[in-house]
């Protein structure tokens, strides 16, 4: 069996196996989903029925001696406050006419009393019936609403199940008032089998004196109920369904009593009552075990849901079957099933056709390639190479096309090798001419003795080339090449040595120049550090800072200057870093010093505004088209005015952080850089004032927040981490703040180099600072701290 046939059979059986597996799994999943959906629907319908039956029972439950309405339950109390009609007065030992009437066992008195408060609810069909039973199970009183649903409970042929074979309503259980009540189902049959039996949600109330400690003095039992078939009619209408009621091997539907409108759309299906009875018999154990069941008859397109009629009676006594029209969904599922099955079969057939097509194409191409390769190995270079097809499922890059191109290249290679063998003598002669030409070019590059030797060798090789005996074969050519390569190697080595000496001398000069430049930069760094150390700190409040340039010199500077009763603090981040940043810092320091000396400058914002104008004039940056740089600086300026006890702040793309009582407040400056092209010369930087300042104040350049961590995709330290760190640092010592931040940053970045110059300054003003100033004379100058 060929490989082609094996692959086709594997494709066939593989696709059939996959399709069968998916088909079985799909059916299993559909069955489980259907079962789950039926169970869920059964539970929802059961809840809906329970709600409907409880609502219908409300008119009965209002008479419950414990949970009924306050007005109506009072009628059963021995010392009742219930208002009885004057016509219902009876003689006896009790203040309650109900107790006196029951104690007398007089049907006329009982009828007068109970009609006085029950007949209205019965006539309004709030109650389907009301009965009074003697302790000997004799019927003393009966009232009915005559609703037409089955046998009349008060007819002579009516037989309630609680009066059959001497059954009793006792042993119900006692309550605190001496009354006993329970809710249950009551079945009323017709002795003459002329009317349909009915089921009623009923309330049994046993009337006993409150002093009956032995619980044996039963005066009588009151039974009131509500016919379930009236509830079923409303339930069918609201839910658009059909129901059948099963009890004591009887099956009843609303049509058993009277003709009702079909709300379910199932009247055109015959035998549903018998079908529901059979389905209940098959699922009764599941109903008793789980409380409900669901079953879908796909042939009829009807869903059957079963559950107990009442939660106040055993499930074996009565069951309700709900029938729901599911023909449209079932038909849709069947159509989907047919469509899915047809699609799957079509896909399998299509896959098989495509697989057969590709297999024939691939293996047909391989067979042709084998035949061509056999011809080429036998020396037939004129054999026809099969051309690759292009089109649907065929491309220039598929295996057959690539194999055809490879065979074509192989044949071309064989043809080329034959040509090489034929042309080998001519190429050898051309090679010798090239060697002679290159030797001549090398001689032109040399002087003195090396040139003379090359020319002598060149003359010798020309004589060898002209002599037919010397150049008659490969050996003479090889000898000439050996002589040429030896001489060329020697001369090239001499040239390399000379060039190496020149490069060594140039490197020494570059090293000396670099050392001189490095020495200059180091000296510039000392000057920059000395300039910054020259700043004198005031001694009447605490201040501390750290200054770390990214390179030897940097573009960050700071200014701390005390004049009369004011201290000016500035932290400035100039454009660039390293040597360019250092040059920019010189310009920034110069213009800032000029602003300090200018008596017209009075606010923190003025310092930035004046510096902006001076830099733009100095560097010709007022015209963006003519400007050759965009140098400038970002920074913060704070002025502590002791006379007015205020702290002024101005910022150029920078902020001031205030820390007090664990809270951090950020004062943001203007979103402009000093000296930048987009900052106009007349731009006025704003000044923010803080009255009676106190707490910790932090000024920094963005080199602090731009520190990166050691991850493969590094993340900056950022302003949020800085703020969180400040909130967790409760201290009045600026040195502690600065040290804590620097240590945290160093731990965060590890061995990652700094991205920018880093300057961090903190100062602390005590809340009693202004009071302390009042106790001393205002100094003319401030001592350095």
N, C-alpha and C positions, 0 to 999 in steps of 0.2 A: 504494500500500500504506500503510495507516494505521500510526501509531506503535504502536498496540496490537498489531497483527499482527507488526510488526518485533521488538518486545520478546519476544513469545511465541516466535517462531522463534529469536531469539538465546538465550533461556533453554533451549529444547529442545536446540539444537545444542551450546550451551556445556556443559550437564550431560552430554550423551552424550560429548563430547570429554574432559571431566574424568574421567568414569567409565572411558572406554577407556584414558586415560593411566595412571590408578592401577592398572587391571587389568594392563596390560602391565608396568608397573614392579613390581607385586606378584609377577607370575609370574617376572620376571627375578631379583628378590631371592630368591624361594623357590628357584629353580634354583641360584643362587650359594650360598645357605646349605646346600642339600642337597649340593652338590659339596664345599663346605668340610667339612660334617659327615661325608661319606663318606671324604674324605682323612684327617680326624682319626681316625675310627674304624679305618681301615686301618692307620694308624701305631700306634694303641694295641694292636690285635690282633697286629700284627707283633711289637711289643715283648713281648707276652704269650707268643707262640710261641717267640721267641728265648729268653726266660727258661725256658720249659718244656723246650726242647731242650737248653739248657745244663745244666739240672738233671739231665736223663736222661743226658747225656754224662759227668757227674761220675764215674760208676763206670768209664768208659773213661779219662778224663783223669787218674785217680789213677796210671795206669801210665806217664804221660808222663815221659820221662827227664829233662826239665828242670823242668817245672812240677807234676809229680805229687807224691803224698805222699812224704815222706822215706823211709818204709819200703819202698814199692813201686818207686820209681824206682831204688833201689840195685841192683835185680836186673840192670839193663842195664850196670852199670859193670864194667870189665875186672877191677879189683881190688875186687870187691864184698864188702861186709860183710853181705850178705843171708843169712839163715839158710836153707840148702837142706837138705832131708831127706837123711839118710844114703843112702837108696835112689837118690838122683840123682847119686851120684858118678860122674864120667867121667874117662877118662884124656885127657891132652893137655898143651899148652904153657901153658894159661891156668889161673889160679886160680879162674875163674868157670866153673861147669859149663855155663852157657848158651853161652859162647864155645867150649868144647871140643866140645859136641854139634853146634853149627853147623859148626865146622871139620871135623868127621868126616863130615858130610852123611849120617849114619846115622839113618834114620827112627825106629828103635826107641829109640836114645839120645835123640833129640830129643823123642820122645813122653814118655819117662820124665822128662826134665828139665822140660818145659813143663807136663805134667800135675801135677807137684809143686807149682806155685804158681799155675796158671791154672784148673785144673779146678773148684775150689771156686766161683770167681766165675762161671764158665760155668753150673754146675749151679744156682746161686742166681739165674740170669737177670740178674745184674749185667752180664754180657757176653753178647751174642747169639751171637758166634762168636769164635774165635781161630785164626789161620793162621800158618804159617811158610813162607816162599817162599825157594827157593834163588837164588843169583846168576843162574842160568839160567832163572828163572821157573818152576821145578818146585815143585809143592805137596808139602812135606815133612811137614806136620803140620796137622791141622784138628780143632777141637772146636766143637760147636754146642749151644745151649740147647734146640733143638727146640721153639720157642715156638708154632709153628703159623701164623705170619704169613708166608705165601708159601713159596717154595722153600727147602729146607733147604740152608744154605751148604756143608755137608760132603757132600751127596749127589753121586752120580756124574754127575747131569745138571746140577748147579749150574755156572754160568759167571760168575765175578766179572769185572767190566769191566776190572780191572787185569791180567788174564791173557789178554785177547783180543788176537789178532794180535801176540803177542810184545811187548806193551806192558810197560813197566818202571816200577819205583817209584824209580829213581835220579834224580839231579839235584834232590834235595829241598833241599839246603843243609846246611851243616855246623854243628855246635855244638862247644863247648869240650871235651866229653868224647870226641869222636870219633864220637858218635852223631848220627844225623839223624832228625828226627821231624816229621810234619806231620799236621794234621787235615783230613779231606776226606770227601766223600760217596762211598760205594761202592754201585754197582748190581750185584745178583746176579740173573742170568736163569736160566731153566730151558731147557736145550738142547732138551728134548722138548716144550716149550710146554704142559706139563701143570699147572704151578703158576704162580702170580702172581709176577712179579719183585718184588724188595724193594729198598728204599733203607736204607742204614745209615750212621750217623755213625761214621766209622772213624778209627783212629790208625795211621799207618805208622811203624815204628821200624826204621831200618837199623843193623845191628850190624857195627861195624868195630873192629879193634884200635886202641888209642890211639896206637901208633907208626906208623900208616899215614899217613905224610906226603904220599903221592901221592894219597890219597883214592880208591884203586882196589881195595884189598883188602876187598871186601865179603864177609862171612861169611854173611849172610842177612837177610831182612826179615821182621819180625813185624807182622802185621796183626790188630788187635782192633777190634770194632765193636759198635754198639748199633742194633737194628732200630727205624726211625723209626715204624713202625706201632703199636708198643706205646706210644710217646709220644703219638701221635695219639689213641689211645683215651682216655688220661687228659686230653688237651687238650680233646677234645669233651665229656667229662663235666664238667670244671671250668668251661668257658665256655658250655655248653649250645648247641653249634653242631654243624654238619656240615662235614666236610672232604673234599676230593678232591686226590689227589697226581698231578702231571703230570710225566712224565720220559720222554725218548726216544719221544715220540708215544704213550706209554701213559698211561692214566688209571686210577688205582686208588683205591678207597675201602675203609673197614674191612670193608664187606660183601663185598668181593672175597675175603676170607680166611675170615671166620666171621661168623655172625649176631651183631650187637651191638644193645644197646638203643638206641632212638632218643632222644637227648638234646635234639635241636634242634626237634622237632615238625614236621619237614619230610618225613617218610616218606609223607605222603598226597599229595605232589606228585611226579608222574612226570617223567622226562626231565631231572632236575637234573644228572646227570653230563654228558650231551651239552650241556646249556645252559652249564655251567661251562667246558667245553672250547671252545665257540664264543666265550664272553666272554673267555677267556684269549687266544685268537687275535686278537681285536679290540683287546686292551689290552696285548699283550706288549711293544710298544715303549715304552709309558708305564711299565710295570713295570721294564724294563731301565734307563730313563732316571732315574726317581725312586725306585726301590726298592719301590714298592707302588702299588696302585690300588684304587679303590672304585667299585662300580656297583650301582644299585638298579633291579631289574626290578619296576616298579609293577604290571604285570599279574599276576605271580606273587606279589608281596609278599615277595620274597627279595632280600637284599643280598649281593653277591659281593665279597670282598676277596682280592686276590692279592698275593703277595710271594715272593721266593726261599725255598726250603726251608732253606738254610743260608747263612750269611755266609762259610763257608769253601769255597764252591764257586761257580762262575760261575752267574749267574742263568739262563742258557740251559739249564743241565743239568737242573734240577728246580725246579718251582714248586708252591706250596701255595695252593689256593683254599679260602677259608673261606666257608661259606654260613650266613646268619643269618636267622631268621624275623622279618620286618618287616611281616607282614600287618596286625597291629593298628595300628601307627603309620601305615601307608599308608592304612588305612581311615579312621582319625581325620583325617588330612590331607585326604583326599577329602571327608569329611563337612564339615570346616571350610571347604574350598574351595566346596562347594555352598552352605553356609550364608552365607558371605561374599558370594558372587555373588548369591544370592537377596536378601540384605539390601541390597546395593548397588542392584539393580534396583528393589526396593521403595522405597528412599530417592529414587532418581531420579524414579520415578512420582509419589511423594508431593510432591516439590519442584515438579514440573510442575503438579500439580493445585492446589497452594497458589498458585503463580505465576499460573496462569490465573484463580483466584478473586480474588486481589488486583488483577490487571490489570483485570478486569471491574469490580470495585468502584471502583478509582481513576479509570479513564477514564470509566466511567458517571457518576460524580459530577462530573467535570470537564465533560462534555457538558451535564449539567443546569445547572451553574453558568454556562456560556456563554449558555444560553438565558435564564436569569434576568437576567443582566447586560444582555443586549440589551433586555429588557422595561423594566428600570429606566431605561436611557438614553433610552427613548422616553416616559418619564413615567408608566408603569404601576406605581404604588407598591403595588398590591394583589396583585401576583404572588406565587405560593406559593413559599417558599424550601424546597428539599429538606432533610429532616431527616437528621442524621448517625446512622448505625447504631452500636450498641454490642454487643459480643459477642466471640467468638473472632476474633483478628486485626484487630478493629475497636476503636478506642478514641476517647476524647474529644479526644485530642491528635494523631490522625493527620491527614494533609494534607487529606483530603476533609472531615472534621469541622471543621477550622480554616477551610477555604474557605467552608463553609456558614455558619459563625458570622460570618466577615468580610462575606459578602453580606448577612446579616441586619443587621449593624451599619451597613452602607452604606445600606441602605433606611431604617433608623431615622434615620440622619443626614439623609437627604433629607427625610423627614417633619418632622424637627426644624427644618431650614432653612426650610421653608414656614411652620411655626408662628412662627419668629422674624420672618419678614417680616410676618406678619399682626399680631404683637404689638409691632412696633417703635415705633409711636406711643405706646402705653401705657407702654412702658419708658422712652421719652424723657421723658414727664411724671414718671414715678417718679424718674428721675435728677435732674430739676430739684428735686424735693422733697428729695431726699437732700442736694443741694448746699446748699440753704437750711438744712437741719438741721445740717450740719457747720459752716457759717459761724456759726450760733448757738452751737454748742458751743465754737468757737474764741473767740468773743467772751467767753464765760464764763471763759476761761482768762487773759484779758488785763485790764489796768488802765490807767487814764489815757487819754492821747491815742490809743494803738493801739486800745483798746476802742471809743472814740468813732468812729474812722474805720471800723472793722468794722461797727458798728451802722448808720452812714449807708449803707454799701454794701449792707447787708442790707435796709434799707428800700427802697432803689432797686430791688433785685432782686425784692422782693415786689410792687412796683408793676408791674414788667415782667411778672411771672408772672400778675398779675390782669388785665392788659390783653390782650384777645383779639387785637388787631392785632399787639401786640409778640410774643405767644407763638403765633402762628398757624402757624409753621413751624420748620424746623431752624435757620434762621439766627439767630432771636431766642434760641433755647436755647443756641446756640454762643456768642453774645455774652455771655449771662449767665454761662456757664461760664468764659469767658475772664476776665471781670471778677473772678469768685470765685477762680479759680486765681492770678491776679496778686496779689490782696490776701492770700490765704492764703500764697503763696510769700514775700511780703515779711515777713509777721508770723512765719512759721516761721523765716525766716533770722534775724530779731531774737532769737527764742527760742533758736536754736542758738548765736548769738554769746554770749548771756547764760550759757547752760549751759557753753559752752567756757571762758569766763572763770572760772566756778566750779570746773570740773575742773582748770584750770591752777593755781589757787590751792591746791586740795586736793593736787595732785601735788607742788607746792613744799613743802607741809607734810609730806607723806609722805617726800619726799626728805630733808628736814631730820631727820625722825625716824629714817629709815634710816641716815643718816650718824652720828647720835648713837649708835644701836645698834651700828653697825659699829665706831665708836671705842671703845665699851665692850668689845666682843668683842676688839678688838686689844689693849686694855689688859689684859683678862683673860688673853690669850695671853702677854703679857710677864710677868705675875705667875706663870703656870703654868711658863713656861720658867725664870724666876728661881728658883722653888721647886725645880725639878729640878736646876738647876745648883748649888744649895746643897749637894747631896750630895757628900761628900768621899770620894775613892777611896783605898784603902790603898796604901802604897808598897812593901810586901814581896811583892806578886805583881801580874802584869799584868792589866789590865781595860780594856775598850773597849766603847762602845755607840753605837747610832744610834736617834733618836727622831723619828718623822715622823707628826704628826697628819694625818688625812684632810682636815680643815677647819682653820680658824685655831686653834681649840682642840681638844683631843681627850680621849679617855677612857683612854688608856694613861699609866701612871706607872711609875717605877722608884724603888727605895730602895737605897742603899748606906750602911750604917751600921756603924761600928766601935766596940765597947764592950769595954773591958778587953782580953781575949785572944780576942775573937770578932768576926768580920765577918759582918754580915747583908746578903744581897743578895736583892732581890725584884723581879720583873717582873710588873706587874698590868695586866690588860685589863678595864676597867670596862664595865658595861652601856651600850650606845649609843655614839655618837660626836658630835662637834660640841659645842654648848652643853650638851645633856643629859648626854653622856658626861663633860664637864668637871665638871659639878656632882656627878656620881656619883664622879668621881675625888677630889674634895675630901673627900667622906664616907669613901671608902676610905682615903685618906691619913691622915685623922684617927683612924680606928679602928686602923689599923696602927701609928701612932705610940703610941697608948695601949697596944697590945699590947707594943711594945718597952719601954715604961716599966714595964710590969707585971713585978715580980720573980718572980711565980709562973710566968711563961711561960719555958720553957727549951728546947723543941725546935721544929724548923721546923713540924711539924704543929700545935703549940700556937698558933703565930701565926695560922694559918688558922682554927683552931677558935674562938679568942677573937674574931677579926675577924668570923666568921660570927654569933656570938651578939650582938655589939655592933650590927651592922648590922640584924639582925632586930628587936632591941629599939628601935633608933633610928627605924626606918621602919615599925614596927608590922606586921611581916611574919610574925609567929608564927601568925596566924589567916588562912588562905587566903581565907576568905569576907569578912573585914573589910579585908584588905590592899588598898591602892590602887596598889601598884607591885610589881614583881618585880626591883628593882634589886639589884646585887651586883657581883661580879667573879670572873674566872678568873685564875689566875696560878701562878707558881712561887716558892718560897722556898728559898734555900740559906744554910746557916750554916757557916762555916769556923771550927772550934775549934782554935786553935793549941796549947792545952795538951794535948789528947788526939790531935792530928793526925788529926781526922776531918772529913768533910764531910757535913752533914745535908741532906736534900732532902725537900720536901713539895710536892704539886701539887694544884691545884683545876682539873680539866679541862685540865691542862697537863702537859708532859713536860720532862725535862732530857736534853739530848744530850751524850754524852761521846765525844770523839775522841781516840784514842791508837793510834799505829802504824798508821794507815790504816784502822782499824776504828771504826765508830760504834755505840755502845750507847745505847739509848733507855730511860731510867727513866720509867715512866708513873706519874702521880699518881692521886688518887681521881677517880672520875667524878661529881663533885658541884661545883656552883658556890657560892662564898661568898655568903650572903645570899639565895639563891634560895628560892622558895616550897617547892620539893620537897626542899630540904635542911633537915632538922630542926635546931632550935636546939641540941640536945645532940649533934649529929653530931661525931665525933672524926676529924680528918684524920690519916692515917698518916704516919710519919716513916721515911725510908730513910737508912741510914748507910753511908758509904764510908770504910774505914780506909786510911790512908796515900794520900790522893788525889794524883793527878798527871795531867797532860795538859790538853787543852783542854775547856772546858765551855761549852755554848751554851744561853742562855735566850731565849725569843721569845714574842710574842703571835701569834694566828692571822692577823693582818693580813699577816704575811710570806708564809704559804702560800696565802692567799686572793687574791693578785695574779693578775689575769686577763690573757691575751694579746690580740693584736689581731685574731684570727680572727672570721669572721661568727658562728660558734658558739664563743665563748671557752671556754678550758679553764684552770682554776686552776693556779698554779705547783706547788702540792702538796708534801707532806712527802717523797715519794720523790725528787723532783728535788733537794730540799734535802739529803737524806742522801747522794745520789750526789755532789753538789758538795763536801760535807765530806770524803768519802772521797778525793777527788782533790786536796784542799788540805792539803799537809803543811807546817805552820808552827807555831812557838811564839809567834807574834805575834797577839794577839786583834784588833788593828787591821786586820791583813791579812785575817783571817777575815771580819770585819764588812764591810770594803770590798769583798771579793770577792763576798760574798752580795748586797750592795746593788747592785753594778754588774750582776750577773747578772739580778737582778729588774728593774732599770730597762730593761735590754736586752730582757727577756722581755715587759714590758708596753707598751713604746713610749710612745705618747700616750694609752694607756688610763688613766683616772683610778683612783686607789686606791679600793678598796671599804671599807677599814677603817683605823683607826689602825695604825701599824707601829712596833714596838719590838723591837730585836735587841741582846742583850748577850752578850759572850763574855769569859771570864777564863781565864788559864793558870796552873797551879800546877806548878812545877818539881819533879822527883822528889827533889831534894835540899832541898826547902823546909823540912822538919822538922829536918834536920841543921843547916841555917843558923840556925834559931831557937835551937838549943841553944848556939850560940856567942855569943849576945848576951843581954843581960838582958831579961826580959819587960817590954815598955813598958806604962805606965799608959794611954797614949792613942796613937792612930795618926795619923801625919801624912797630910795629904791629898796625893793624887798627881794 
